[in-house]
Amino acid sequence: MVAPALIFVGALMMRAARDIDWDDLTEALPGFLTMVTMPFAFSISAGIAVGFITYAFGKLATGRPRQCPVIVYVFAALFILRYVLAR
C-alpha cells in the first residue's frame, strides 16, 4: 500500500531536478548526492543531510559563502554533529 505513494513522491521530487543549475558544481553535486543517497541509504533524512552538508561545504570551499543562507550552515553543522556524536 505504501509503494504507490512513494513512487508518486519520487516522481514529484524528480520534477524539481530540472530546476537544478547543472552547470554549477556547487549546485549540481549536492543535488546529485541527495538524490543518490536516499535510495542507497534507505533514508530520506540521510539524503537531505548529505545535501545540506555538501551544499554548505561547496559554497565555503569555492569562496562564495554569501550565496548560502545562514540557516543552511546551521543545519549542516547540526547534521554533522548528529552523525559524529551518534558513533
PDB file of N, CA, C and O in Angstrom, chain B, residues numbered from 101:
ATOM      1  N   MET B 101       0.808  -1.209   0.000  1.00  0.00           N
ATOM      2  CA  MET B 101       0.000   0.000   0.000  1.00  0.00           C
ATOM      3  C   MET B 101       0.847   1.267   0.000  1.00  0.00           C
ATOM      4  O   MET B 101       0.384   2.322  -0.434  1.00  0.00           O
ATOM      5  N   VAL B 102       2.061   1.175   0.474  1.00  0.00           N
ATOM      6  CA  VAL B 102       2.909   2.359   0.572  1.00  0.00           C
ATOM      7  C   VAL B 102       3.664   2.622  -0.732  1.00  0.00           C
ATOM      8  O   VAL B 102       3.979   3.771  -1.041  1.00  0.00           O
ATOM      9  N   ALA B 103       3.953   1.580  -1.492  1.00  0.00           N
ATOM     10  CA  ALA B 103       4.775   1.716  -2.696  1.00  0.00           C
ATOM     11  C   ALA B 103       4.218   2.730  -3.701  1.00  0.00           C
ATOM     12  O   ALA B 103       4.999   3.537  -4.205  1.00  0.00           O
ATOM     13  N   PRO B 104       2.927   2.741  -4.021  1.00  0.00           N
ATOM     14  CA  PRO B 104       2.435   3.738  -4.974  1.00  0.00           C
ATOM     15  C   PRO B 104       2.639   5.179  -4.493  1.00  0.00           C
ATOM     16  O   PRO B 104       2.947   6.066  -5.288  1.00  0.00           O
ATOM     17  N   ALA B 105       2.470   5.397  -3.221  1.00  0.00           N
ATOM     18  CA  ALA B 105       2.670   6.742  -2.678  1.00  0.00           C
ATOM     19  C   ALA B 105       4.134   7.150  -2.786  1.00  0.00           C
ATOM     20  O   ALA B 105       4.434   8.293  -3.129  1.00  0.00           O
ATOM     21  N   LEU B 106       5.048   6.224  -2.496  1.00  0.00           N
ATOM     22  CA  LEU B 106       6.468   6.531  -2.601  1.00  0.00           C
ATOM     23  C   LEU B 106       6.889   6.788  -4.043  1.00  0.00           C
ATOM     24  O   LEU B 106       7.726   7.654  -4.299  1.00  0.00           O
ATOM     25  N   ILE B 107       6.325   6.057  -4.972  1.00  0.00           N
ATOM     26  CA  ILE B 107       6.629   6.273  -6.390  1.00  0.00           C
ATOM     27  C   ILE B 107       6.124   7.646  -6.822  1.00  0.00           C
ATOM     28  O   ILE B 107       6.810   8.355  -7.557  1.00  0.00           O
ATOM     29  N   PHE B 108       4.938   8.021  -6.373  1.00  0.00           N
ATOM     30  CA  PHE B 108       4.381   9.330  -6.708  1.00  0.00           C
ATOM     31  C   PHE B 108       5.238  10.457  -6.143  1.00  0.00           C
ATOM     32  O   PHE B 108       5.522  11.432  -6.840  1.00  0.00           O
ATOM     33  N   VAL B 109       5.649  10.327  -4.887  1.00  0.00           N
ATOM     34  CA  VAL B 109       6.500  11.343  -4.259  1.00  0.00           C
ATOM     35  C   VAL B 109       7.849  11.418  -4.979  1.00  0.00           C
ATOM     36  O   VAL B 109       8.379  12.510  -5.187  1.00  0.00           O
ATOM     37  N   GLY B 110       8.400  10.278  -5.355  1.00  0.00           N
ATOM     38  CA  GLY B 110       9.658  10.260  -6.106  1.00  0.00           C
ATOM     39  C   GLY B 110       9.537  10.972  -7.439  1.00  0.00           C
ATOM     40  O   GLY B 110      10.451  11.686  -7.849  1.00  0.00           O
ATOM     41  N   ALA B 111       8.416  10.783  -8.116  1.00  0.00           N
ATOM     42  CA  ALA B 111       8.190  11.469  -9.389  1.00  0.00           C
ATOM     43  C   ALA B 111       8.098  12.979  -9.185  1.00  0.00           C
ATOM     44  O   ALA B 111       8.613  13.748  -9.997  1.00  0.00           O
ATOM     45  N   LEU B 112       7.454  13.400  -8.121  1.00  0.00           N
ATOM     46  CA  LEU B 112       7.373  14.834  -7.825  1.00  0.00           C
ATOM     47  C   LEU B 112       8.755  15.412  -7.514  1.00  0.00           C
ATOM     48  O   LEU B 112       9.063  16.539  -7.901  1.00  0.00           O
ATOM     49  N   MET B 113       9.573  14.644  -6.822  1.00  0.00           N
ATOM     50  CA  MET B 113      10.923  15.103  -6.499  1.00  0.00           C
ATOM     51  C   MET B 113      11.773  15.212  -7.768  1.00  0.00           C
ATOM     52  O   MET B 113      12.598  16.118  -7.878  1.00  0.00           O
ATOM     53  N   MET B 114      11.585  14.315  -8.710  1.00  0.00           N
ATOM     54  CA  MET B 114      12.357  14.354  -9.950  1.00  0.00           C
ATOM     55  C   MET B 114      12.007  15.586 -10.785  1.00  0.00           C
ATOM     56  O   MET B 114      12.845  16.082 -11.538  1.00  0.00           O
ATOM     57  N   ARG B 115      10.773  16.080 -10.655  1.00  0.00           N
ATOM     58  CA  ARG B 115      10.393  17.298 -11.350  1.00  0.00           C
ATOM     59  C   ARG B 115      11.266  18.468 -10.921  1.00  0.00           C
ATOM     60  O   ARG B 115      11.612  19.325 -11.733  1.00  0.00           O
ATOM     61  N   ALA B 116      11.614  18.498  -9.668  1.00  0.00           N
ATOM     62  CA  ALA B 116      12.445  19.585  -9.133  1.00  0.00           C
ATOM     63  C   ALA B 116      13.884  19.493  -9.642  1.00  0.00           C
ATOM     64  O   ALA B 116      14.613  20.484  -9.608  1.00  0.00           O
ATOM     65  N   ALA B 117      14.293  18.333 -10.107  1.00  0.00           N
ATOM     66  CA  ALA B 117      15.676  18.150 -10.579  1.00  0.00           C
ATOM     67  C   ALA B 117      15.974  18.985 -11.813  1.00  0.00           C
ATOM     68  O   ALA B 117      17.129  19.336 -12.052  1.00  0.00           O
ATOM     69  N   ARG B 118      14.957  19.310 -12.600  1.00  0.00           N
ATOM     70  CA  ARG B 118      15.249  20.137 -13.784  1.00  0.00           C
ATOM     71  C   ARG B 118      15.550  21.576 -13.423  1.00  0.00           C
ATOM     72  O   ARG B 118      16.104  22.312 -14.240  1.00  0.00           O
ATOM     73  N   ASP B 119      15.195  21.996 -12.211  1.00  0.00           N
ATOM     74  CA  ASP B 119      15.477  23.370 -11.775  1.00  0.00           C
ATOM     75  C   ASP B 119      16.890  23.529 -11.218  1.00  0.00           C
ATOM     76  O   ASP B 119      17.312  24.647 -10.921  1.00  0.00           O
ATOM     77  N   ILE B 120      17.623  22.432 -11.072  1.00  0.00           N
ATOM     78  CA  ILE B 120      18.989  22.497 -10.550  1.00  0.00           C
ATOM     79  C   ILE B 120      19.905  23.062 -11.631  1.00  0.00           C
ATOM     80  O   ILE B 120      19.813  22.674 -12.795  1.00  0.00           O
ATOM     81  N   ASP B 121      20.781  23.972 -11.246  1.00  0.00           N
ATOM     82  CA  ASP B 121      21.767  24.529 -12.179  1.00  0.00           C
ATOM     83  C   ASP B 121      22.891  23.508 -12.334  1.00  0.00           C
ATOM     84  O   ASP B 121      23.839  23.495 -11.549  1.00  0.00           O
ATOM     85  N   TRP B 122      22.782  22.660 -13.342  1.00  0.00           N
ATOM     86  CA  TRP B 122      23.721  21.560 -13.526  1.00  0.00           C
ATOM     87  C   TRP B 122      25.088  22.029 -14.011  1.00  0.00           C
ATOM     88  O   TRP B 122      26.039  21.247 -14.027  1.00  0.00           O
ATOM     89  N   ASP B 123      25.198  23.296 -14.405  1.00  0.00           N
ATOM     90  CA  ASP B 123      26.487  23.830 -14.842  1.00  0.00           C
ATOM     91  C   ASP B 123      27.344  24.322 -13.686  1.00  0.00           C
ATOM     92  O   ASP B 123      28.550  24.510 -13.846  1.00  0.00           O
ATOM     93  N   ASP B 124      26.734  24.535 -12.519  1.00  0.00           N
ATOM     94  CA  ASP B 124      27.445  24.996 -11.324  1.00  0.00           C
ATOM     95  C   ASP B 124      27.654  23.797 -10.405  1.00  0.00           C
ATOM     96  O   ASP B 124      26.691  23.242  -9.877  1.00  0.00           O
ATOM     97  N   LEU B 125      28.902  23.399 -10.214  1.00  0.00           N
ATOM     98  CA  LEU B 125      29.202  22.207  -9.418  1.00  0.00           C
ATOM     99  C   LEU B 125      28.724  22.341  -7.969  1.00  0.00           C
ATOM    100  O   LEU B 125      28.351  21.344  -7.351  1.00  0.00           O
ATOM    101  N   THR B 126      28.731  23.567  -7.417  1.00  0.00           N
ATOM    102  CA  THR B 126      28.276  23.743  -6.035  1.00  0.00           C
ATOM    103  C   THR B 126      26.768  23.576  -5.907  1.00  0.00           C
ATOM    104  O   THR B 126      26.253  23.436  -4.798  1.00  0.00           O
ATOM    105  N   GLU B 127      26.063  23.590  -7.020  1.00  0.00           N
ATOM    106  CA  GLU B 127      24.620  23.335  -7.029  1.00  0.00           C
ATOM    107  C   GLU B 127      24.333  21.897  -7.462  1.00  0.00           C
ATOM    108  O   GLU B 127      23.462  21.233  -6.898  1.00  0.00           O
ATOM    109  N   ALA B 128      25.068  21.424  -8.462  1.00  0.00           N
ATOM    110  CA  ALA B 128      24.801  20.119  -9.045  1.00  0.00           C
ATOM    111  C   ALA B 128      25.212  18.965  -8.135  1.00  0.00           C
ATOM    112  O   ALA B 128      24.461  18.001  -7.987  1.00  0.00           O
ATOM    113  N   LEU B 129      26.385  19.050  -7.527  1.00  0.00           N
ATOM    114  CA  LEU B 129      26.880  17.946  -6.698  1.00  0.00           C
ATOM    115  C   LEU B 129      25.967  17.670  -5.495  1.00  0.00           C
ATOM    116  O   LEU B 129      25.621  16.512  -5.262  1.00  0.00           O
ATOM    117  N   PRO B 130      25.563  18.694  -4.721  1.00  0.00           N
ATOM    118  CA  PRO B 130      24.650  18.394  -3.611  1.00  0.00           C
ATOM    119  C   PRO B 130      23.315  17.806  -4.081  1.00  0.00           C
ATOM    120  O   PRO B 130      22.770  16.907  -3.441  1.00  0.00           O
ATOM    121  N   GLY B 131      22.794  18.314  -5.193  1.00  0.00           N
ATOM    122  CA  GLY B 131      21.540  17.773  -5.712  1.00  0.00           C
ATOM    123  C   GLY B 131      21.677  16.317  -6.122  1.00  0.00           C
ATOM    124  O   GLY B 131      20.826  15.488  -5.800  1.00  0.00           O
ATOM    125  N   PHE B 132      22.751  16.014  -6.832  1.00  0.00           N
ATOM    126  CA  PHE B 132      23.000  14.638  -7.265  1.00  0.00           C
ATOM    127  C   PHE B 132      23.207  13.709  -6.062  1.00  0.00           C
ATOM    128  O   PHE B 132      22.613  12.633  -5.990  1.00  0.00           O
ATOM    129  N   LEU B 133      24.051  14.137  -5.127  1.00  0.00           N
ATOM    130  CA  LEU B 133      24.324  13.291  -3.957  1.00  0.00           C
ATOM    131  C   LEU B 133      23.073  13.074  -3.113  1.00  0.00           C
ATOM    132  O   LEU B 133      22.884  11.994  -2.552  1.00  0.00           O
ATOM    133  N   THR B 134      22.226  14.080  -3.018  1.00  0.00           N
ATOM    134  CA  THR B 134      20.969  13.928  -2.288  1.00  0.00           C
ATOM    135  C   THR B 134      20.096  12.869  -2.941  1.00  0.00           C
ATOM    136  O   THR B 134      19.559  11.990  -2.268  1.00  0.00           O
ATOM    137  N   MET B 135      19.958  12.961  -4.273  1.00  0.00           N
ATOM    138  CA  MET B 135      19.113  12.001  -4.995  1.00  0.00           C
ATOM    139  C   MET B 135      19.668  10.587  -4.926  1.00  0.00           C
ATOM    140  O   MET B 135      18.903   9.625  -4.864  1.00  0.00           O
ATOM    141  N   VAL B 136      20.988  10.448  -4.935  1.00  0.00           N
ATOM    142  CA  VAL B 136      21.602   9.121  -4.925  1.00  0.00           C
ATOM    143  C   VAL B 136      21.624   8.527  -3.517  1.00  0.00           C
ATOM    144  O   VAL B 136      21.462   7.317  -3.356  1.00  0.00           O
ATOM    145  N   THR B 137      21.819   9.351  -2.513  1.00  0.00           N
ATOM    146  CA  THR B 137      21.924   8.854  -1.140  1.00  0.00           C
ATOM    147  C   THR B 137      20.606   8.297  -0.620  1.00  0.00           C
ATOM    148  O   THR B 137      20.598   7.297   0.097  1.00  0.00           O
ATOM    149  N   MET B 138      19.500   8.930  -0.972  1.00  0.00           N
ATOM    150  CA  MET B 138      18.205   8.481  -0.437  1.00  0.00           C
ATOM    151  C   MET B 138      17.915   7.010  -0.697  1.00  0.00           C
ATOM    152  O   MET B 138      17.611   6.285   0.251  1.00  0.00           O
ATOM    153  N   PRO B 139      17.993   6.536  -1.933  1.00  0.00           N
ATOM    154  CA  PRO B 139      17.690   5.112  -2.120  1.00  0.00           C
ATOM    155  C   PRO B 139      18.782   4.170  -1.606  1.00  0.00           C
ATOM    156  O   PRO B 139      18.481   3.073  -1.137  1.00  0.00           O
ATOM    157  N   PHE B 140      20.040   4.591  -1.691  1.00  0.00           N
ATOM    158  CA  PHE B 140      21.113   3.700  -1.242  1.00  0.00           C
ATOM    159  C   PHE B 140      21.195   3.596   0.277  1.00  0.00           C
ATOM    160  O   PHE B 140      21.583   2.557   0.810  1.00  0.00           O
ATOM    161  N   ALA B 141      20.834   4.655   0.966  1.00  0.00           N
ATOM    162  CA  ALA B 141      20.853   4.624   2.430  1.00  0.00           C
ATOM    163  C   ALA B 141      19.498   4.204   2.999  1.00  0.00           C
ATOM    164  O   ALA B 141      19.361   4.023   4.209  1.00  0.00           O
ATOM    165  N   PHE B 142      18.500   4.049   2.134  1.00  0.00           N
ATOM    166  CA  PHE B 142      17.136   3.737   2.569  1.00  0.00           C
ATOM    167  C   PHE B 142      16.624   4.772   3.565  1.00  0.00           C
ATOM    168  O   PHE B 142      15.892   4.438   4.497  1.00  0.00           O
ATOM    169  N   SER B 143      17.014   6.030   3.363  1.00  0.00           N
ATOM    170  CA  SER B 143      16.651   7.077   4.317  1.00  0.00           C
ATOM    171  C   SER B 143      16.567   8.429   3.616  1.00  0.00           C
ATOM    172  O   SER B 143      17.538   8.912   3.034  1.00  0.00           O
ATOM    173  N   ILE B 144      15.386   9.020   3.690  1.00  0.00           N
ATOM    174  CA  ILE B 144      15.217  10.358   3.132  1.00  0.00           C
ATOM    175  C   ILE B 144      16.020  11.361   3.942  1.00  0.00           C
ATOM    176  O   ILE B 144      16.633  12.267   3.377  1.00  0.00           O
ATOM    177  N   SER B 145      16.022  11.209   5.258  1.00  0.00           N
ATOM    178  CA  SER B 145      16.745  12.164   6.109  1.00  0.00           C
ATOM    179  C   SER B 145      18.254  12.107   5.869  1.00  0.00           C
ATOM    180  O   SER B 145      18.929  13.134   5.949  1.00  0.00           O
ATOM    181  N   ALA B 146      18.786  10.934   5.578  1.00  0.00           N
ATOM    182  CA  ALA B 146      20.219  10.837   5.281  1.00  0.00           C
ATOM    183  C   ALA B 146      20.538  11.565   3.978  1.00  0.00           C
ATOM    184  O   ALA B 146      21.568  12.233   3.877  1.00  0.00           O
ATOM    185  N   GLY B 147      19.674  11.442   2.995  1.00  0.00           N
ATOM    186  CA  GLY B 147      19.871  12.159   1.740  1.00  0.00           C
ATOM    187  C   GLY B 147      19.816  13.656   1.921  1.00  0.00           C
ATOM    188  O   GLY B 147      20.623  14.389   1.349  1.00  0.00           O
ATOM    189  N   ILE B 148      18.871  14.112   2.711  1.00  0.00           N
ATOM    190  CA  ILE B 148      18.764  15.543   2.985  1.00  0.00           C
ATOM    191  C   ILE B 148      19.998  16.035   3.733  1.00  0.00           C
ATOM    192  O   ILE B 148      20.508  17.120   3.453  1.00  0.00           O
ATOM    193  N   ALA B 149      20.476  15.239   4.680  1.00  0.00           N
ATOM    194  CA  ALA B 149      21.674  15.621   5.438  1.00  0.00           C
ATOM    195  C   ALA B 149      22.878  15.750   4.515  1.00  0.00           C
ATOM    196  O   ALA B 149      23.633  16.718   4.616  1.00  0.00           O
ATOM    197  N   VAL B 150      23.065  14.795   3.625  1.00  0.00           N
ATOM    198  CA  VAL B 150      24.177  14.853   2.676  1.00  0.00           C
ATOM    199  C   VAL B 150      24.053  16.099   1.801  1.00  0.00           C
ATOM    200  O   VAL B 150      25.052  16.759   1.513  1.00  0.00           O
ATOM    201  N   GLY B 151      22.851  16.414   1.387  1.00  0.00           N
ATOM    202  CA  GLY B 151      22.630  17.596   0.564  1.00  0.00           C
ATOM    203  C   GLY B 151      22.992  18.882   1.284  1.00  0.00           C
ATOM    204  O   GLY B 151      23.677  19.737   0.724  1.00  0.00           O
ATOM    205  N   PHE B 152      22.542  19.024   2.511  1.00  0.00           N
ATOM    206  CA  PHE B 152      22.852  20.222   3.295  1.00  0.00           C
ATOM    207  C   PHE B 152      24.355  20.354   3.515  1.00  0.00           C
ATOM    208  O   PHE B 152      24.923  21.433   3.351  1.00  0.00           O
ATOM    209  N   ILE B 153      24.986  19.258   3.885  1.00  0.00           N
ATOM    210  CA  ILE B 153      26.416  19.298   4.199  1.00  0.00           C
ATOM    211  C   ILE B 153      27.244  19.621   2.960  1.00  0.00           C
ATOM    212  O   ILE B 153      28.134  20.469   3.017  1.00  0.00           O
ATOM    213  N   THR B 154      26.960  18.957   1.844  1.00  0.00           N
ATOM    214  CA  THR B 154      27.755  19.212   0.642  1.00  0.00           C
ATOM    215  C   THR B 154      27.478  20.586   0.052  1.00  0.00           C
ATOM    216  O   THR B 154      28.377  21.199  -0.524  1.00  0.00           O
ATOM    217  N   TYR B 155      26.258  21.078   0.184  1.00  0.00           N
ATOM    218  CA  TYR B 155      25.949  22.414  -0.329  1.00  0.00           C
ATOM    219  C   TYR B 155      26.715  23.472   0.460  1.00  0.00           C
ATOM    220  O   TYR B 155      27.359  24.347  -0.121  1.00  0.00           O
ATOM    221  N   ALA B 156      26.641  23.385   1.789  1.00  0.00           N
ATOM    222  CA  ALA B 156      27.343  24.363   2.635  1.00  0.00           C
ATOM    223  C   ALA B 156      28.851  24.275   2.424  1.00  0.00           C
ATOM    224  O   ALA B 156      29.520  25.301   2.301  1.00  0.00           O
ATOM    225  N   PHE B 157      29.391  23.060   2.381  1.00  0.00           N
ATOM    226  CA  PHE B 157      30.827  22.892   2.174  1.00  0.00           C
ATOM    227  C   PHE B 157      31.256  23.426   0.811  1.00  0.00           C
ATOM    228  O   PHE B 157      32.295  24.075   0.692  1.00  0.00           O
ATOM    229  N   GLY B 158      30.457  23.154  -0.214  1.00  0.00           N
ATOM    230  CA  GLY B 158      30.792  23.612  -1.560  1.00  0.00           C
ATOM    231  C   GLY B 158      30.847  25.128  -1.661  1.00  0.00           C
ATOM    232  O   GLY B 158      31.742  25.681  -2.300  1.00  0.00           O
ATOM    233  N   LYS B 159      29.904  25.793  -1.038  1.00  0.00           N
ATOM    234  CA  LYS B 159      29.893  27.257  -1.086  1.00  0.00           C
ATOM    235  C   LYS B 159      31.076  27.828  -0.302  1.00  0.00           C
ATOM    236  O   LYS B 159      31.685  28.810  -0.726  1.00  0.00           O
ATOM    237  N   LEU B 160      31.399  27.223   0.831  1.00  0.00           N
ATOM    238  CA  LEU B 160      32.552  27.687   1.607  1.00  0.00           C
ATOM    239  C   LEU B 160      33.860  27.419   0.865  1.00  0.00           C
ATOM    240  O   LEU B 160      34.745  28.273   0.833  1.00  0.00           O
ATOM    241  N   ALA B 161      33.978  26.248   0.276  1.00  0.00           N
ATOM    242  CA  ALA B 161      35.228  25.850  -0.381  1.00  0.00           C
ATOM    243  C   ALA B 161      35.517  26.666  -1.640  1.00  0.00           C
ATOM    244  O   ALA B 161      36.677  26.848  -2.011  1.00  0.00           O
ATOM    245  N   THR B 162      34.474  27.153  -2.290  1.00  0.00           N
ATOM    246  CA  THR B 162      34.674  27.929  -3.513  1.00  0.00           C
ATOM    247  C   THR B 162      34.717  29.431  -3.257  1.00  0.00           C
ATOM    248  O   THR B 162      34.777  30.223  -4.198  1.00  0.00           O
ATOM    249  N   GLY B 163      34.687  29.819  -1.995  1.00  0.00           N
ATOM    250  CA  GLY B 163      34.781  31.239  -1.665  1.00  0.00           C
ATOM    251  C   GLY B 163      33.508  32.020  -1.920  1.00  0.00           C
ATOM    252  O   GLY B 163      33.551  33.234  -2.118  1.00  0.00           O
ATOM    253  N   ARG B 164      32.375  31.334  -1.916  1.00  0.00           N
ATOM    254  CA  ARG B 164      31.090  32.006  -2.128  1.00  0.00           C
ATOM    255  C   ARG B 164      30.146  31.766  -0.949  1.00  0.00           C
ATOM    256  O   ARG B 164      29.018  31.312  -1.143  1.00  0.00           O
ATOM    257  N   PRO B 165      30.594  32.065   0.265  1.00  0.00           N
ATOM    258  CA  PRO B 165      29.761  31.747   1.428  1.00  0.00           C
ATOM    259  C   PRO B 165      28.474  32.565   1.510  1.00  0.00           C
ATOM    260  O   PRO B 165      27.511  32.127   2.138  1.00  0.00           O
ATOM    261  N   ARG B 166      28.439  33.726   0.896  1.00  0.00           N
ATOM    262  CA  ARG B 166      27.229  34.560   0.977  1.00  0.00           C
ATOM    263  C   ARG B 166      26.116  34.062   0.075  1.00  0.00           C
ATOM    264  O   ARG B 166      24.976  34.509   0.203  1.00  0.00           O
ATOM    265  N   GLN B 167      26.418  33.153  -0.828  1.00  0.00           N
ATOM    266  CA  GLN B 167      25.385  32.573  -1.691  1.00  0.00           C
ATOM    267  C   GLN B 167      24.570  31.505  -0.974  1.00  0.00           C
ATOM    268  O   GLN B 167      23.583  31.001  -1.509  1.00  0.00           O
ATOM    269  N   CYS B 168      24.986  31.168   0.225  1.00  0.00           N
ATOM    270  CA  CYS B 168      24.314  30.132   1.009  1.00  0.00           C
ATOM    271  C   CYS B 168      23.671  30.788   2.231  1.00  0.00           C
ATOM    272  O   CYS B 168      24.353  31.486   2.981  1.00  0.00           O
ATOM    273  N   PRO B 169      22.373  30.577   2.440  1.00  0.00           N
ATOM    274  CA  PRO B 169      21.726  31.155   3.620  1.00  0.00           C
ATOM    275  C   PRO B 169      22.328  30.620   4.927  1.00  0.00           C
ATOM    276  O   PRO B 169      22.799  29.484   4.988  1.00  0.00           O
ATOM    277  N   VAL B 170      22.304  31.441   5.945  1.00  0.00           N
ATOM    278  CA  VAL B 170      22.869  31.066   7.245  1.00  0.00           C
ATOM    279  C   VAL B 170      22.193  29.815   7.801  1.00  0.00           C
ATOM    280  O   VAL B 170      22.854  28.978   8.416  1.00  0.00           O
ATOM    281  N   ILE B 171      20.906  29.683   7.594  1.00  0.00           N
ATOM    282  CA  ILE B 171      20.188  28.529   8.140  1.00  0.00           C
ATOM    283  C   ILE B 171      20.715  27.215   7.550  1.00  0.00           C
ATOM    284  O   ILE B 171      20.663  26.178   8.211  1.00  0.00           O
ATOM    285  N   VAL B 172      21.218  27.251   6.317  1.00  0.00           N
ATOM    286  CA  VAL B 172      21.795  26.045   5.711  1.00  0.00           C
ATOM    287  C   VAL B 172      23.068  25.657   6.446  1.00  0.00           C
ATOM    288  O   VAL B 172      23.312  24.474   6.685  1.00  0.00           O
ATOM    289  N   TYR B 173      23.879  26.642   6.805  1.00  0.00           N
ATOM    290  CA  TYR B 173      25.085  26.360   7.585  1.00  0.00           C
ATOM    291  C   TYR B 173      24.718  25.786   8.951  1.00  0.00           C
ATOM    292  O   TYR B 173      25.380  24.872   9.443  1.00  0.00           O
ATOM    293  N   VAL B 174      23.670  26.318   9.557  1.00  0.00           N
ATOM    294  CA  VAL B 174      23.229  25.829  10.869  1.00  0.00           C
ATOM    295  C   VAL B 174      22.807  24.365  10.763  1.00  0.00           C
ATOM    296  O   VAL B 174      23.229  23.527  11.559  1.00  0.00           O
ATOM    297  N   PHE B 175      21.961  24.066   9.760  1.00  0.00           N
ATOM    298  CA  PHE B 175      21.507  22.680   9.604  1.00  0.00           C
ATOM    299  C   PHE B 175      22.651  21.749   9.226  1.00  0.00           C
ATOM    300  O   PHE B 175      22.696  20.610   9.690  1.00  0.00           O
ATOM    301  N   ALA B 176      23.567  22.213   8.399  1.00  0.00           N
ATOM    302  CA  ALA B 176      24.715  21.388   8.037  1.00  0.00           C
ATOM    303  C   ALA B 176      25.543  21.052   9.277  1.00  0.00           C
ATOM    304  O   ALA B 176      25.968  19.911   9.455  1.00  0.00           O
ATOM    305  N   ALA B 177      25.768  22.048  10.131  1.00  0.00           N
ATOM    306  CA  ALA B 177      26.522  21.812  11.361  1.00  0.00           C
ATOM    307  C   ALA B 177      25.773  20.843  12.280  1.00  0.00           C
ATOM    308  O   ALA B 177      26.389  19.976  12.899  1.00  0.00           O
ATOM    309  N   LEU B 178      24.460  20.987  12.370  1.00  0.00           N
ATOM    310  CA  LEU B 178      23.677  20.077  13.209  1.00  0.00           C
ATOM    311  C   LEU B 178      23.695  18.647  12.660  1.00  0.00           C
ATOM    312  O   LEU B 178      23.788  17.688  13.426  1.00  0.00           O
ATOM    313  N   PHE B 179      23.607  18.507  11.355  1.00  0.00           N
ATOM    314  CA  PHE B 179      23.689  17.167  10.762  1.00  0.00           C
ATOM    315  C   PHE B 179      25.056  16.543  11.007  1.00  0.00           C
ATOM    316  O   PHE B 179      25.152  15.354  11.310  1.00  0.00           O
ATOM    317  N   ILE B 180      26.113  17.339  10.878  1.00  0.00           N
ATOM    318  CA  ILE B 180      27.464  16.822  11.140  1.00  0.00           C
ATOM    319  C   ILE B 180      27.576  16.382  12.591  1.00  0.00           C
ATOM    320  O   ILE B 180      28.106  15.307  12.873  1.00  0.00           O
ATOM    321  N   LEU B 181      27.085  17.198  13.512  1.00  0.00           N
ATOM    322  CA  LEU B 181      27.114  16.825  14.936  1.00  0.00           C
ATOM    323  C   LEU B 181      26.319  15.548  15.182  1.00  0.00           C
ATOM    324  O   LEU B 181      26.744  14.686  15.952  1.00  0.00           O
ATOM    325  N   ARG B 182      25.180  15.430  14.536  1.00  0.00           N
ATOM    326  CA  ARG B 182      24.350  14.232  14.715  1.00  0.00           C
ATOM    327  C   ARG B 182      25.119  12.981  14.305  1.00  0.00           C
ATOM    328  O   ARG B 182      25.104  11.981  15.022  1.00  0.00           O
ATOM    329  N   TYR B 183      25.778  13.031  13.178  1.00  0.00           N
ATOM    330  CA  TYR B 183      26.485  11.840  12.706  1.00  0.00           C
ATOM    331  C   TYR B 183      27.796  11.599  13.448  1.00  0.00           C
ATOM    332  O   TYR B 183      28.212  10.451  13.596  1.00  0.00           O
ATOM    333  N   VAL B 184      28.447  12.649  13.913  1.00  0.00           N
ATOM    334  CA  VAL B 184      29.693  12.483  14.673  1.00  0.00           C
ATOM    335  C   VAL B 184      29.383  11.945  16.071  1.00  0.00           C
ATOM    336  O   VAL B 184      30.062  11.037  16.551  1.00  0.00           O
ATOM    337  N   LEU B 185      28.372  12.495  16.716  1.00  0.00           N
ATOM    338  CA  LEU B 185      28.055  12.090  18.080  1.00  0.00           C
ATOM    339  C   LEU B 185      27.290  10.772  18.158  1.00  0.00           C
ATOM    340  O   LEU B 185      27.229  10.157  19.223  1.00  0.00           O
ATOM    341  N   ALA B 186      26.712  10.334  17.052  1.00  0.00           N
ATOM    342  CA  ALA B 186      25.944   9.090  17.039  1.00  0.00           C
ATOM    343  C   ALA B 186      26.845   7.863  17.139  1.00  0.00           C
ATOM    344  O   ALA B 186      26.365   6.768  17.433  1.00  0.00           O
ATOM    345  N   ARG B 187      28.108   8.028  16.904  1.00  0.00           N
ATOM    346  CA  ARG B 187      29.025   6.879  16.883  1.00  0.00           C
ATOM    347  C   ARG B 187      29.651   6.637  18.198  1.00  0.00           C
ATOM    348  O   ARG B 187      30.445   5.707  18.341  1.00  0.00           O
TER     349      ARG B 187
END
